[in-house]
Amino acid sequence: MSREIIQTENAPAAIGPYSQAVRTGDTLYLSGQIPLDPATMELVDGGIEDQIRQVFANLQAVLEAAGASTADIAKLNIFLIDLAHFPLVNKIMSEVFNEPYPARAAIGVAALPKGAQVEMDAIAWCPRD
């Protein structure tokens, strides 16, 4: 089975030896996104809500580059340095996703790259044209 590397300038460039996403067959594996502004590669200004929204925007940009959307996400993993922010993640998720919602895990972590408060990765259904 072949694989295709997905790359877009509309999401932050990889900050290590990985790809933004890889499509294998009809499955798209999205690398973790933190709340970096793709233009500056710096964390977005503001608080946790701004960071959560930027992470979703970054995921959406990679999905669009692959010809998919958030509706195609089957599994979403959310990493938070403070699980007290989980209700806010739920609120924003209800704005980003329509039912049926993806499967999801939320994990509390001690730290994230570049001092981010949130990171997300995903697996999506993404058949080739």
Backbone as a printed PyTorch tensor [residue, N CA C, xyz], in Angstrom:
tensor([[[  0.8440,  -1.1720,   0.0000],
         [  0.0000,   0.0000,   0.0000],
         [  0.8920,   1.2390,   0.0000]],

        [[  0.5800,   2.1730,  -0.8590],
         [  1.3970,   3.3820,  -0.9480],
         [  0.9770,   4.3930,   0.1150]],

        [[  1.8320,   5.3520,   0.3270],
         [  1.5040,   6.4280,   1.2510],
         [  1.8100,   7.7600,   0.6030]],

        [[  1.0640,   8.7580,   1.0230],
         [  1.2130,  10.1040,   0.4820],
         [  1.4420,  11.0730,   1.6460]],

        [[  2.4330,  11.9110,   1.5170],
         [  2.7210,  12.9170,   2.5240],
         [  1.8850,  14.1580,   2.2150]],

        [[  1.2020,  14.6760,   3.2280],
         [  0.3810,  15.8790,   3.0900],
         [  1.1470,  17.0360,   3.7210]],

        [[  1.2480,  18.1260,   2.9790],
         [  1.9910,  19.2990,   3.4330],
         [  1.2470,  20.5530,   2.9830]],

        [[  1.0980,  21.5180,   3.8790],
         [  0.4920,  22.7920,   3.5250],
         [  1.1780,  23.9200,   4.2710]],

        [[  1.2910,  25.0740,   3.6280],
         [  1.8240,  26.2710,   4.2750],
         [  0.7750,  26.9340,   5.1580]],

        [[ -0.4830,  26.4640,   5.0900],
         [ -1.5620,  27.0370,   5.8870],
         [ -1.6080,  26.4890,   7.3050]],

        [[ -0.7020,  25.5830,   7.6130],
         [ -0.5490,  25.0520,   8.9680],
         [  0.9300,  25.1540,   9.3250]],

        [[  1.2470,  25.1360,  10.6120],
         [  2.6520,  25.2480,  10.9990],
         [  3.5090,  24.1500,  10.3740]],

        [[  4.6990,  24.5370,   9.9690],
         [  5.6560,  23.5660,   9.4500],
         [  6.0590,  22.6220,  10.5780]],

        [[  6.4270,  21.4160,  10.2290],
         [  6.8940,  20.4550,  11.2270],
         [  8.1100,  21.0270,  11.9500]],

        [[  8.1490,  20.8600,  13.2660],
         [  9.2750,  21.3520,  14.0500],
         [ 10.1820,  20.1980,  14.4810]],

        [[ 10.1380,  19.1360,  13.6960],
         [ 10.9600,  17.9630,  13.9570],
         [ 10.9070,  17.0440,  12.7480]],

        [[ 11.4170,  15.8360,  12.9100],
         [ 11.4480,  14.8890,  11.7880],
         [ 10.1230,  14.1360,  11.6280]],

        [[  9.0960,  14.8520,  11.1850],
         [  7.7800,  14.2480,  10.9450],
         [  7.0520,  15.0370,   9.8690]],

        [[  5.9710,  14.4680,   9.3730],
         [  5.1300,  15.1100,   8.3600],
         [  3.8720,  15.6610,   9.0210]],

        [[  3.2680,  16.6720,   8.4070],
         [  2.0160,  17.2010,   8.9370],
         [  0.9330,  16.1250,   8.9350]],

        [[  0.9190,  15.3140,   7.8810],
         [ -0.0290,  14.2010,   7.8090],
         [  0.4720,  13.2000,   6.7820]],

        [[  0.0000,  11.9690,   6.9290],
         [  0.3240,  10.8970,   5.9920],
         [ -0.9680,  10.1560,   5.6590]],

        [[ -1.2210,  10.0030,   4.3530],
         [ -2.3810,   9.2180,   3.9110],
         [ -1.8690,   7.8480,   3.4860]],

        [[ -2.4650,   6.8240,   4.0630],
         [ -2.1920,   5.4410,   3.6900],
         [ -3.5330,   4.8180,   3.3570]],

        [[ -3.7110,   4.4100,   2.1030],
         [ -5.0310,   3.9250,   1.6920],
         [ -6.0380,   5.0510,   1.8280]],

        [[ -7.1450,   4.7700,   2.5090],
         [ -8.1990,   5.7660,   2.7120],
         [ -8.1180,   6.4120,   4.0900]],

        [[ -7.0160,   6.2200,   4.7950],
         [ -6.8660,   6.7440,   6.1440],
         [ -5.8170,   7.8480,   6.1640]],

        [[ -6.1570,   8.9420,   6.8370],
         [ -5.2590,  10.0740,   6.9820],
         [ -4.8540,  10.1780,   8.4490]],

        [[ -3.5650,  10.1490,   8.7060],
         [ -3.0120,  10.2700,  10.0540],
         [ -2.4340,  11.6730,  10.1880]],

        [[ -3.0260,  12.4890,  11.0500],
         [ -2.5850,  13.8610,  11.2540],
         [ -1.6790,  13.9400,  12.4710]],

        [[ -0.5110,  14.5260,  12.2940],
         [  0.4060,  14.7270,  13.4110],
         [ -0.1880,  15.7250,  14.3910]],

        [[  0.3580,  15.7160,  15.5910],
         [ -0.0990,  16.6520,  16.6050],
         [  0.0930,  18.0910,  16.1760]],

        [[ -0.9060,  18.8930,  16.4600],
         [ -0.8450,  20.3290,  16.1900],
         [ -0.9100,  21.0680,  17.5170]],

        [[ -0.0150,  22.0190,  17.6800],
         [ -0.0800,  22.9250,  18.8060],
         [ -0.5010,  24.2860,  18.2660]],

        [[ -0.8020,  25.2400,  19.1530],
         [ -1.3710,  26.5140,  18.6920],
         [ -0.3550,  27.5040,  18.1300]],

        [[  0.3650,  27.0640,  17.1190],
         [  1.3020,  27.9570,  16.4460],
         [  0.6030,  28.6770,  15.3070]],

        [[  0.9150,  29.9490,  15.1530],
         [  0.4860,  30.7050,  13.9870],
         [  1.3800,  30.2500,  12.8380]],

        [[  0.8140,  29.7490,  11.7350],
         [  1.6460,  29.2420,  10.6470],
         [  2.5720,  30.2940,  10.0360]],

        [[  2.1820,  31.5560,  10.0870],
         [  2.9900,  32.6190,   9.4830],
         [  4.2260,  32.9470,  10.3160]],

        [[  4.0950,  32.8920,  11.6390],
         [  5.1970,  33.2930,  12.5100],
         [  5.8730,  32.1240,  13.2140]],

        [[  5.1980,  30.9800,  13.2540],
         [  5.6710,  29.7960,  13.9880],
         [  5.8270,  30.0910,  15.4810]],

        [[  5.0470,  31.0430,  15.9730],
         [  5.0010,  31.3700,  17.3990],
         [  3.6250,  31.0220,  17.9420]],

        [[  3.5420,  30.7760,  19.2610],
         [  2.2440,  30.5390,  19.8800],
         [  1.3470,  31.7490,  19.6570]],

        [[  0.0650,  31.4990,  19.4190],
         [ -0.8830,  32.5960,  19.2380],
         [ -0.9960,  33.3900,  20.5390]],

        [[ -1.2820,  34.6710,  20.3950],
         [ -1.5160,  35.5150,  21.5580],
         [ -2.8530,  35.1560,  22.1760]],

        [[ -2.9960,  35.4200,  23.4460],
         [ -4.2530,  35.1780,  24.1290],
         [ -4.1540,  34.0030,  25.0740]],

        [[ -5.3000,  33.5650,  25.5250],
         [ -5.3710,  32.4950,  26.5110],
         [ -5.6740,  31.1460,  25.9110]],

        [[ -6.1610,  30.2650,  26.7510],
         [ -6.4100,  28.8810,  26.3560],
         [ -7.4610,  28.7850,  25.2540]],

        [[ -8.4890,  29.6270,  25.2870],
         [ -9.5070,  29.5650,  24.2240],
         [ -8.8820,  29.8680,  22.8640]],

        [[ -8.0270,  30.8690,  22.8050],
         [ -7.3490,  31.2030,  21.5510],
         [ -6.4710,  30.0430,  21.0970]],

        [[ -5.8170,  29.3850,  22.0470],
         [ -4.9570,  28.2580,  21.6990],
         [ -5.7770,  27.0900,  21.1530]],

        [[ -6.8900,  26.7850,  21.7870],
         [ -7.7350,  25.6800,  21.3150],
         [ -8.2350,  25.9780,  19.9000]],

        [[ -8.7040,  27.1810,  19.6780],
         [ -9.2150,  27.5490,  18.3520],
         [ -8.1140,  27.4770,  17.2910]],

        [[ -6.8920,  27.8840,  17.6310],
         [ -5.7940,  27.8110,  16.6700],
         [ -5.4420,  26.3650,  16.3440]],

        [[ -5.4700,  25.4960,  17.3360],
         [ -5.1860,  24.0810,  17.0750],
         [ -6.2140,  23.5220,  16.0950]],

        [[ -7.4850,  23.8190,  16.3080],
         [ -8.5070,  23.3420,  15.3660],
         [ -8.2820,  23.9500,  13.9780]],

        [[ -7.9120,  25.2170,  13.9040],
         [ -7.6380,  25.8410,  12.5990],
         [ -6.4690,  25.1530,  11.9060]],

        [[ -5.4370,  24.8020,  12.6570],
         [ -4.2890,  24.1110,  12.0750],
         [ -4.6750,  22.7290,  11.5740]],

        [[ -5.4530,  21.9940,  12.3660],
         [ -5.9200,  20.6750,  11.9110],
         [ -6.7640,  20.8150,  10.6490]],

        [[ -7.6580,  21.8180,  10.6240],
         [ -8.5160,  22.0230,   9.4580],
         [ -7.6820,  22.3280,   8.2180]],

        [[ -6.6200,  23.0940,   8.3640],
         [ -5.7750,  23.4250,   7.2130],
         [ -5.1210,  22.1650,   6.6340]],

        [[ -4.6560,  21.2840,   7.4910],
         [ -4.0380,  20.0430,   7.0090],
         [ -5.1030,  19.1420,   6.3750]],

        [[ -6.2620,  19.0560,   6.9980],
         [ -7.3530,  18.2620,   6.4180],
         [ -7.7170,  18.7820,   5.0250]],

        [[ -7.8550,  20.0880,   4.8870],
         [ -8.2020,  20.6810,   3.5910],
         [ -7.1380,  20.3840,   2.5440]],

        [[ -5.8740,  20.4080,   2.9390],
         [ -4.7880,  20.1060,   1.9990],
         [ -4.8890,  18.6750,   1.4800]],

        [[ -5.5020,  17.8010,   2.2730],
         [ -5.6770,  16.4070,   1.8700],
         [ -7.0160,  16.1690,   1.1760]],

        [[ -7.8520,  17.2120,   1.0910],
         [ -9.1700,  17.0540,   0.4930],
         [-10.2090,  16.5440,   1.4670]],

        [[-10.0120,  16.7870,   2.7520],
         [-10.9290,  16.3100,   3.7900],
         [-11.3940,  17.4870,   4.6390]],

        [[-12.1990,  17.1970,   5.6480],
         [-12.6870,  18.2180,   6.5760],
         [-12.8100,  17.5970,   7.9690]],

        [[-13.1720,  18.4200,   8.9360],
         [-13.3500,  17.8920,  10.2880],
         [-14.4400,  16.8260,  10.3380]],

        [[-15.3960,  16.8620,   9.4160],
         [-16.4410,  15.8400,   9.3730],
         [-15.8710,  14.4520,   9.0940]],

        [[-14.6530,  14.3980,   8.5550],
         [-14.0250,  13.1230,   8.2180],
         [-13.1770,  12.5520,   9.3550]],

        [[-13.0300,  13.3000,  10.4510],
         [-12.2310,  12.7950,  11.5750],
         [-12.9690,  11.6640,  12.2700]],

        [[-12.2970,  10.5280,  12.3820],
         [-12.8580,   9.3750,  13.0860],
         [-12.3980,   9.3410,  14.5390]],

        [[-11.1650,   9.7850,  14.7910],
         [-10.5870,   9.7300,  16.1430],
         [ -9.7900,  10.9930,  16.3890]],

        [[-10.0520,  11.6280,  17.5170],
         [ -9.3660,  12.8550,  17.9070],
         [ -8.7390,  12.6350,  19.2760]],

        [[ -7.4680,  12.9440,  19.4010],
         [ -6.7770,  12.9000,  20.6860],
         [ -6.4640,  14.3200,  21.1130]],

        [[ -6.7880,  14.6450,  22.3630],
         [ -6.5780,  15.9770,  22.9090],
         [ -5.6450,  15.8540,  24.1050]],

        [[ -4.5990,  16.6520,  24.1050],
         [ -3.6290,  16.6660,  25.1930],
         [ -3.6820,  18.0440,  25.8420]],

        [[ -3.9480,  18.0840,  27.1380],
         [ -4.0610,  19.3420,  27.8740],
         [ -3.1090,  19.3380,  29.0640]],

        [[ -2.4660,  20.4790,  29.3150],
         [ -1.6390,  20.5390,  30.5120],
         [ -2.4910,  20.8020,  31.7530]],

        [[ -3.7570,  21.2010,  31.5600],
         [ -4.6790,  21.4160,  32.6720],
         [ -6.0590,  20.9020,  32.2620]],

        [[ -6.4570,  19.7750,  32.8300],
         [ -7.7490,  19.1790,  32.4610],
         [ -8.9360,  20.0300,  32.8990]],

        [[ -8.7110,  21.0690,  33.6800],
         [ -9.7920,  21.9920,  34.0290],
         [-10.3140,  22.7140,  32.7880]],

        [[ -9.5150,  22.7160,  31.6960],
         [ -9.9340,  23.3650,  30.4470],
         [-10.7930,  22.4580,  29.5730]],

        [[-11.0450,  21.2450,  30.0330],
         [-11.8070,  20.2940,  29.2180],
         [-13.2160,  20.7940,  28.8710]],

        [[-13.9540,  21.4390,  29.7890],
         [-15.2690,  21.9680,  29.3920],
         [-15.1760,  22.9800,  28.2410]],

        [[-14.1220,  23.7790,  28.2080],
         [-13.9530,  24.7340,  27.1120],
         [-13.6630,  24.0030,  25.8030]],

        [[-12.8770,  22.9320,  25.8710],
         [-12.6400,  22.1110,  24.6760],
         [-13.9720,  21.5690,  24.1640]],

        [[-14.8210,  21.0670,  25.0710],
         [-16.1290,  20.5500,  24.6630],
         [-16.9610,  21.6340,  23.9850]],

        [[-16.9610,  22.8400,  24.5450],
         [-17.7350,  23.9460,  23.9660],
         [-17.2640,  24.2430,  22.5460]],

        [[-15.9550,  24.3470,  22.3650],
         [-15.4230,  24.6840,  21.0410],
         [-15.6100,  23.5190,  20.0750]],

        [[-15.4660,  22.2870,  20.5800],
         [-15.7280,  21.1220,  19.7150],
         [-17.1420,  21.1370,  19.1760]],

        [[-18.1050,  21.5600,  20.0010],
         [-19.5000,  21.5890,  19.5390],
         [-19.7090,  22.6350,  18.4480]],

        [[-18.7920,  23.5960,  18.3340],
         [-18.8450,  24.5860,  17.2560],
         [-18.1450,  24.0620,  15.9950]],

        [[-17.1120,  23.2570,  16.1800],
         [-16.2970,  22.7710,  15.0650],
         [-16.9120,  21.5340,  14.4100]],

        [[-17.5140,  20.6610,  15.2160],
         [-18.0360,  19.3900,  14.7220],
         [-19.5540,  19.3590,  14.7690]],

        [[-20.1270,  18.6320,  13.8250],
         [-21.5430,  18.2870,  13.8550],
         [-21.6510,  16.8070,  14.1890]],

        [[-22.8160,  16.4050,  14.6740],
         [-23.0260,  14.9760,  14.9320],
         [-23.0460,  14.2260,  13.6120]],

        [[-22.5650,  13.0150,  13.5730],
         [-22.0020,  12.2510,  14.6890],
         [-20.5830,  12.7230,  14.9790]],

        [[-20.2840,  12.8550,  16.2630],
         [-18.9730,  13.3220,  16.6900],
         [-17.9330,  12.2150,  16.5540]],

        [[-16.6620,  12.6020,  16.4190],
         [-15.6140,  11.5850,  16.3360],
         [-15.4020,  10.9190,  17.6990]],

        [[-14.7940,   9.7550,  17.6670],
         [-14.3060,   9.1630,  18.9120],
         [-13.2190,  10.0960,  19.4350]],

        [[-13.0010,  10.0730,  20.7640],
         [-12.0820,  11.0650,  21.3180],
         [-11.4420,  10.5390,  22.5930]],

        [[-10.2300,  11.0030,  22.8340],
         [ -9.5530,  10.7960,  24.1120],
         [ -9.0360,  12.1390,  24.5710]],

        [[ -9.0700,  12.3780,  25.8690],
         [ -8.4990,  13.5910,  26.4510],
         [ -7.4960,  13.1530,  27.5090]],

        [[ -6.2830,  13.6460,  27.3650],
         [ -5.1980,  13.1880,  28.2150],
         [ -4.5380,  14.3890,  28.8780]],

        [[ -4.3630,  14.3190,  30.1810],
         [ -3.6290,  15.3420,  30.9010],
         [ -2.1370,  15.0520,  30.8140]],

        [[ -1.3580,  16.0580,  30.4630],
         [  0.0860,  15.8880,  30.3130],
         [  0.8090,  16.9630,  31.1350]],

        [[  2.0640,  16.6990,  31.4440],
         [  2.8470,  17.6370,  32.2540],
         [  3.3050,  18.8540,  31.4500]],

        [[  3.6160,  18.6630,  30.1820],
         [  4.1180,  19.7630,  29.3620],
         [  3.9210,  19.4250,  27.8950]],

        [[  3.9240,  20.4670,  27.0560],
         [  3.8060,  20.3230,  25.6110],
         [  4.8790,  21.1830,  24.9500]],

        [[  5.1950,  20.9060,  23.6750],
         [  6.2280,  21.6770,  22.9880],
         [  5.9450,  23.1830,  23.0010]],

        [[  7.0060,  23.9520,  23.1050],
         [  6.9780,  25.4250,  23.0210],
         [  6.0970,  26.0740,  24.0840]],

        [[  5.7690,  25.3450,  25.1550],
         [  4.9450,  25.9080,  26.2170],
         [  3.4690,  25.9580,  25.9030]],

        [[  3.0360,  25.2230,  24.8840],
         [  1.6130,  25.1870,  24.5190],
         [  0.7960,  24.5910,  25.6610]],

        [[ -0.4660,  24.9980,  25.7310],
         [ -1.3810,  24.4560,  26.7280],
         [ -2.2180,  23.3070,  26.1800]],

        [[ -2.2380,  23.1490,  24.8450],
         [ -3.0730,  22.1330,  24.2180],
         [ -2.4010,  21.6330,  22.9450]],

        [[ -2.6020,  20.3610,  22.6530],
         [ -2.1640,  19.7420,  21.3980],
         [ -3.2340,  18.7380,  21.0070]],

        [[ -3.4250,  18.5680,  19.7080],
         [ -4.3760,  17.5690,  19.2050],
         [ -3.7910,  16.8660,  17.9970]],

        [[ -4.1020,  15.5740,  17.8760],
         [ -3.8230,  14.8400,  16.6540],
         [ -5.0900,  14.0870,  16.2830]],

        [[ -5.1240,  13.5350,  15.0760],
         [ -6.3580,  12.9210,  14.6130],
         [ -6.0910,  11.8560,  13.5630]],

        [[ -7.0980,  11.0080,  13.4010],
         [ -7.1480,  10.0320,  12.3070],
         [ -8.4540,  10.3000,  11.5660]],

        [[ -8.3550,  10.4080,  10.2380],
         [ -9.5360,  10.7610,   9.4360],
         [ -9.7050,   9.7960,   8.2650]],

        [[-10.9250,   9.7060,   7.8020],
         [-11.2830,   8.9750,   6.5910],
         [-11.0020,   9.9190,   5.4240]],

        [[-10.1840,   9.5000,   4.4850],
         [ -9.7890,  10.4170,   3.4170],
         [ -9.4310,   9.6320,   2.1590]],

        [[-10.4540,   9.1420,   1.4370],
         [-10.1430,   8.3870,   0.2260],
         [ -9.4950,   9.2580,  -0.8360]],

        [[ -8.6600,   8.6480,  -1.6200],
         [ -8.0420,   9.3590,  -2.7460],
         [ -9.1130,   9.6200,  -3.8030]],

        [[ -8.8890,  10.6690,  -4.5780],
         [ -9.8440,  10.9810,  -5.6630],
         [ -9.8930,   9.8770,  -6.6850]]])
